[in-house]
């Protein structure tokens, strides 16, 4: 199994995934875009700034960013990270609406 597949499995088992709501789709898209364009540091700063408004999603996304930093494939190709962020609801196992 490749490292990205292992990473997907780890993310899908995070307890914080239970708090992810399908209404967060626009926010996830924004975070994914910021991550791909600007990288880890800027994305963390953005999330910390959004913490008051997005109390449910921010802790989950910060944990995911930590996992990204430990995965050379994602660290070297931020488009992979973007795709993972955009499909979090599917990783959770919920239907797409």
Residue pairs with C-beta under 8 A, 6 or more apart in sequence:
2 73
3 71
3 72
3 73
4 71
4 73
4 74
4 80
7 67
7 68
7 71
7 74
7 84
8 84
8 91
10 67
11 17
11 64
11 67
11 84
11 88
11 91
12 91
12 92
12 93
14 60
14 63
14 64
16 59
16 60
16 63
17 60
17 88
17 91
17 92
18 92
19 56
19 57
19 60
20 56
20 57
20 60
20 88
20 89
20 92
20 94
21 56
22 89
22 94
22 96
22 97
24 54
24 56
24 57
24 89
25 89
27 50
27 54
27 57
28 57
28 85
28 86
28 88
28 89
29 86
31 43
31 46
31 47
31 61
31 85
32 81
32 82
32 83
32 85
32 86
33 82
34 42
34 43
34 46
35 43
35 65
35 68
35 78
35 81
35 82
35 85
36 78
36 79
36 81
36 82
39 78
40 65
40 68
40 69
43 65
44 62
44 65
47 54
47 58
47 61
47 62
47 65
48 58
50 58
51 58
60 88
61 85
64 84
64 85
64 88
68 74
68 75
68 81
68 84
69 75
73 80
74 80
74 81
74 84
84 91
89 96
90 96
